[in-house]
Amino acid sequence: MSESEMKGSQIGSDEKFASLLAQLESCGCGPYDPSIHASGQAERAMDCHSVIENLFEFVDHEMPEEVEQLMLDHSLHCDKCSDAVSAELKMREIIKRSCASTAPEALRSKVSALMSKHA
């Protein structure tokens, strides 16, 4: 991929990201309100912005259990947040699978030779 193609791809990615953020902000789930959670409407107790902002911690289970539960409750009732969580989990699975394979012997030999040459 040429440098101009990579820049064009980056611009496309930036536009997609900006579009996703705009969609999440217009979701209508409303801001976080602890009183809503207390009233039994937990799916609205967490807003989309908070879910996306803390997505990695949520997926990695690196947050207090009660906050994780609020995020899960919200994501179960919000298609946009559910899609974001699903996409992150799928991306991690793809990365995990791609890292598990070993490079072909010919490629490893070429890389080793180049590293020895430049060492």
C-alpha positions as a Markdown table, in Angstrom:
| # | Residue | x | y | z |
|---|---|---|---|---|
| 1 | Met | 0.0 | 0.0 | 0.0 |
| 2 | Ser | 1.4 | 3.4 | -1.0 |
| 3 | Glu | 1.8 | 6.3 | 1.4 |
| 4 | Ser | -1.0 | 8.2 | -0.3 |
| 5 | Glu | -3.3 | 5.1 | 0.0 |
| 6 | Met | -2.4 | 4.7 | 3.7 |
| 7 | Lys | -3.3 | 8.4 | 4.3 |
| 8 | Gly | -6.5 | 8.0 | 2.4 |
| 9 | Ser | -7.3 | 4.9 | 4.5 |
| 10 | Gln | -6.5 | 6.8 | 7.7 |
| 11 | Ile | -8.9 | 9.6 | 6.6 |
| 12 | Gly | -11.6 | 7.1 | 6.0 |
| 13 | Ser | -11.0 | 5.5 | 9.4 |
| 14 | Asp | -11.1 | 8.9 | 11.1 |
| 15 | Glu | -14.4 | 9.7 | 9.3 |
| 16 | Lys | -15.9 | 6.4 | 10.4 |
| 17 | Phe | -14.7 | 6.9 | 14.0 |
| 18 | Ala | -16.2 | 10.4 | 14.0 |
| 19 | Ser | -19.4 | 9.0 | 12.6 |
| 20 | Leu | -19.6 | 6.3 | 15.3 |
| 21 | Leu | -19.1 | 8.9 | 18.0 |
| 22 | Ala | -21.8 | 11.1 | 16.5 |
| 23 | Gln | -24.2 | 8.1 | 16.4 |
| 24 | Leu | -23.4 | 7.2 | 20.0 |
| 25 | Glu | -24.0 | 10.8 | 21.2 |
| 26 | Ser | -27.4 | 10.8 | 19.5 |
| 27 | Cys | -28.4 | 7.4 | 20.9 |
| 28 | Gly | -30.9 | 8.9 | 23.3 |
| 29 | Cys | -30.0 | 6.7 | 26.2 |
| 30 | Gly | -29.3 | 9.8 | 28.2 |
| 31 | Pro | -26.6 | 10.7 | 30.8 |
| 32 | Tyr | -25.7 | 8.5 | 33.7 |
| 33 | Asp | -28.2 | 8.9 | 36.5 |
| 34 | Pro | -27.8 | 6.7 | 39.6 |
| 35 | Ser | -31.5 | 7.3 | 40.6 |
| 36 | Ile | -32.6 | 5.5 | 37.4 |
| 37 | His | -30.6 | 2.5 | 38.5 |
| 38 | Ala | -32.2 | 2.6 | 41.9 |
| 39 | Ser | -35.6 | 2.7 | 40.3 |
| 40 | Gly | -35.1 | -0.6 | 38.5 |
| 41 | Gln | -34.3 | 0.9 | 35.1 |
| 42 | Ala | -30.7 | -0.2 | 35.1 |
| 43 | Glu | -30.4 | -0.3 | 31.3 |
| 44 | Arg | -30.7 | 3.5 | 31.3 |
| 45 | Ala | -28.4 | 4.0 | 34.4 |
| 46 | Met | -25.3 | 4.1 | 32.1 |
| 47 | Asp | -24.9 | 6.3 | 29.1 |
| 48 | Cys | -23.3 | 5.4 | 25.7 |
| 49 | His | -20.4 | 7.8 | 26.2 |
| 50 | Ser | -19.4 | 6.1 | 29.5 |
| 51 | Val | -19.6 | 2.6 | 27.9 |
| 52 | Ile | -17.4 | 3.6 | 24.9 |
| 53 | Glu | -15.0 | 5.6 | 27.1 |
| 54 | Asn | -14.5 | 2.6 | 29.4 |
| 55 | Leu | -14.9 | -0.2 | 26.7 |
| 56 | Phe | -11.4 | -1.7 | 27.2 |
| 57 | Glu | -11.7 | -1.8 | 31.0 |
| 58 | Phe | -15.1 | -3.4 | 30.6 |
| 59 | Val | -14.0 | -6.1 | 28.2 |
| 60 | Asp | -10.9 | -6.8 | 30.3 |
| 61 | His | -13.0 | -6.9 | 33.6 |
| 62 | Glu | -10.8 | -4.2 | 35.1 |
| 63 | Met | -13.5 | -2.2 | 36.9 |
| 64 | Pro | -15.6 | -2.6 | 39.9 |
| 65 | Glu | -18.2 | -5.3 | 39.5 |
| 66 | Glu | -21.2 | -2.9 | 40.1 |
| 67 | Val | -20.0 | -0.6 | 37.3 |
| 68 | Glu | -19.4 | -3.5 | 35.0 |
| 69 | Gln | -22.9 | -4.7 | 35.7 |
| 70 | Leu | -24.3 | -1.2 | 34.8 |
| 71 | Met | -22.4 | -1.3 | 31.6 |
| 72 | Leu | -23.6 | -4.7 | 30.8 |
| 73 | Asp | -27.2 | -3.8 | 31.6 |
| 74 | His | -26.9 | -0.8 | 29.3 |
| 75 | Ser | -25.3 | -2.7 | 26.5 |
| 76 | Leu | -27.9 | -5.4 | 26.6 |
| 77 | His | -30.6 | -2.7 | 25.8 |
| 78 | Cys | -28.6 | -0.4 | 23.6 |
| 79 | Asp | -27.9 | -1.7 | 20.1 |
| 80 | Lys | -25.1 | 0.8 | 19.5 |
| 81 | Cys | -23.2 | -0.1 | 22.6 |
| 82 | Ser | -23.9 | -3.8 | 22.1 |
| 83 | Asp | -22.4 | -3.5 | 18.6 |
| 84 | Ala | -19.3 | -1.7 | 20.0 |
| 85 | Val | -18.7 | -4.3 | 22.6 |
| 86 | Ser | -19.2 | -7.1 | 20.1 |
| 87 | Ala | -16.8 | -5.4 | 17.6 |
| 88 | Glu | -14.1 | -5.1 | 20.3 |
| 89 | Leu | -14.5 | -8.8 | 21.3 |
| 90 | Lys | -14.4 | -9.9 | 17.6 |
| 91 | Met | -11.3 | -7.8 | 17.0 |
| 92 | Arg | -9.5 | -9.3 | 20.0 |
| 93 | Glu | -10.4 | -12.8 | 18.7 |
| 94 | Ile | -9.0 | -12.0 | 15.3 |
| 95 | Ile | -5.8 | -10.6 | 16.8 |
| 96 | Lys | -5.5 | -13.6 | 19.1 |
| 97 | Arg | -5.8 | -16.0 | 16.2 |
| 98 | Ser | -3.4 | -14.1 | 14.0 |
| 99 | Cys | -0.8 | -14.0 | 16.8 |
| 100 | Ala | -1.1 | -17.8 | 17.4 |
| 101 | Ser | 0.3 | -18.8 | 14.0 |
| 102 | Thr | 4.0 | -19.1 | 13.2 |
| 103 | Ala | 5.5 | -17.2 | 10.3 |
| 104 | Pro | 6.6 | -19.5 | 7.4 |
| 105 | Glu | 10.2 | -20.7 | 7.6 |
| 106 | Ala | 11.2 | -18.8 | 4.4 |
| 107 | Leu | 10.0 | -15.5 | 5.9 |
| 108 | Arg | 11.7 | -16.2 | 9.2 |
| 109 | Ser | 15.0 | -17.0 | 7.4 |
| 110 | Lys | 14.8 | -13.7 | 5.4 |
| 111 | Val | 14.1 | -11.7 | 8.6 |
| 112 | Ser | 17.0 | -13.4 | 10.5 |
| 113 | Ala | 19.3 | -12.8 | 7.6 |
| 114 | Leu | 18.4 | -9.1 | 7.4 |
| 115 | Met | 18.7 | -8.7 | 11.1 |
| 116 | Ser | 22.2 | -10.3 | 11.1 |
| 117 | Lys | 23.2 | -8.1 | 8.2 |
| 118 | His | 22.2 | -4.9 | 10.0 |
| 119 | Ala | 23.4 | -5.9 | 13.4 |
